[in-house]
Amino acid sequence: MSRLYQTLCFFILFISCNSLPTEEPSYQKITKNNKFDGYWLKLPLGFNNEKQWPVIIFLQGGHGFSPNPENSKNDGPIKFSNADIKESLKIVADSFIIVNPHMKIGPIEKSHWQQYPEEISNLINHIVKEYNGDSQRIYITGLSKGGHGSWELAKKLPGVFAAIIPISGRIYCENNCVEISKIPIWIIHNQKDEVADYSYSKNKVAKLEEQNNISFLRKSNCKLNTKEIQSDYIFTSYPKNGHDAWNESYASKDLYMWLLNKKSDNND
């Protein structure tokens, strides 16, 4: 084999390998907004543009609001999308496009996710167009302030999301719960949360059931059997202290199996 041929083969291999998705998320800048300034993008390990991919939009909590995007790099599902972490979580690395929008300034400056429905909608449209995201399998989830934001954005962007998972968030719903009750919902909260009181989630589950004639499956964990994965409404209340209900939840294979089971009627 000639040296020229060997060099050519190496060059082709180098280009091919560098065009493949890696285990590290990449940061994509957005220059049109001075608060919501970019997002972390994690493509599935077997990504190709010929296949439609489910999309998870993850909203960081207040601790991730910072001028430094690195603070939100490994929050949420992205943290569990490394195929080496656990064999049972290969589903996260293999199945989803994961998007972590980054907010430079946050609650102290009165900036919240629900103030940016247009920006989130534009970001989703971009992911669908550029990476062949499946518009019928767009999911939104978030922790703490992001849990509240995922709930509010689902109300402001009807028909966009196939399912929502607000975790440890303050969720509000008095007389406008009809539209959001049409979306599969999995609400997760610690019973002894000292930051966002558990009553926010508990009371809203009761309100949703009362107003919309639906019934939530009540769990003390995120483990689901085959029948439970079909449920459209789940309320997990961990019997524990602390604000962090998200790490245990995002580490559950069944959470992602549940998402993959949900598909919206949106044909756009």
C-alpha positions, 0 to 999 in steps of 0.5 A: 500500500502506497504512502499516498493511499494510506494518507488518503484513507486516514484523511477520509476516516478523519473526516468521517469520524468528525462528522459523527455525533460525539458524547459531548454536547456542543454549544450553539450561539443565538445572537438575537436575544441578550438574555436567552443566548444559546443552547447545548445540543446533544445528538443521538449517537447513531444520528443521521438526517434521514430518520426523524428523532424525538426531541427533549427540550430541557429547561435549567433551574435558577442555579444554571442561569449565568453568563457562563453556559458551562453551568447548564451543560450537564443538567437534566437528561444530557447528564444521563446521555453518556452511553458509558454511564449505565447500560440501562440508560443507553435509551437516552444516548441513542433515542433523543435529540436533547436541547438545553437552552441557556439563560444568561440572567435569571429569577433575581433579574426577573427573567423567567422561561415563560417570558420567551415562548416565541424564542423557544418556538423558534428554537424548536422549529430550527431543531426540527428543520436542521436535524429532522426532529419529529414535530409530533414527538417534542417533549419539554421538561425542567427542574425547579424554575425550569419545571415552572417554565415547562408548565407555563410554556406548555400553556402558552404553546398549545399543540407543540408538545407531546408530553411535559414533565415538570419537576420540583416546580411551582405550577399554577392552574386555576381556571385555565387547565383545560388545554394543558390537560390534553397533554400527557403530564408527569408531575414530580416533586419531593414531599418535603421540598423546602424550596418549592412547596410540595403543595404546589404540585399536590393541589394542582393534580387535584385541581386538574382531576376535578376540572377535567375528569382525568385521573393521575396514577400516583407513584412514590418513584419513577418505576413503571410497569408495561401497563403504567407506561401507557398512562397519560397522567402520573404524579410521583411524590418522593417521600423524602427531604430536599429540593432535588427530585430531578437526579433520581427521575432523570436517571430512570429508564422508565421516564424515557420509555414513557416519553417515547410512548407519547406522540401528539396529533400535530402534523406540522 
